[in-house]
Amino acid sequence: MADITGQAVSVQFLTDAGWQDIGEVSDDIVYCDGAGDGGIDIVVANDTVQNLLFRNRGDGTFEDVGAPAGIAFDVEGNARGAMG
């Protein structure tokens, strides 16, 4: 279960959400209702690797939808990092 009351998302949450550590350096984390459905979604802005968008499924789980949302990769398939 995610604890989104602090300034950072716990490693346990990311593991539970199915995210695997691929060595990225996260620059920032934003909590928002990006889907407009009342659930808190999580955006992770990374340095030189793809950004992540975890959509709240409303049942205690999250789905990484960064690629279909267009924030993970550009049109040429390159990782879309938030820095540089």
C-alpha positions, 0 to 999 in steps of 0.5 A, a space after each residue: 500500500 502506498 503512503 502518499 502523505 510524505 514528500 517521497 514515494 516509498 520503495 515498497 510502494 514502487 515495488 508493490 506497484 510492479 516498478 522495477 529499479 532500472 537505476 534511474 535517479 528521480 528528480 521529483 514526485 507529483 501527486 495529482 488527479 491526472 485522470 480526473 476520476 478522483 483518485 490520486 495519481 503519481 508522476 515520477 520525473 526522472 533524470 536521464 531515463 523515462 518518466 513514470 506515471 502511475 494511474 490510481 486504479 481505485 482499488 489500492 493498486 496503480 498502473 504505470 501508464 507513462 508510455 501511453 500518456 506520452 511522458 515516458 518516451 518521445 515519438 522516436 522511442 527515446 526515454 523522455 527524462 525531465 532533466 536536460 
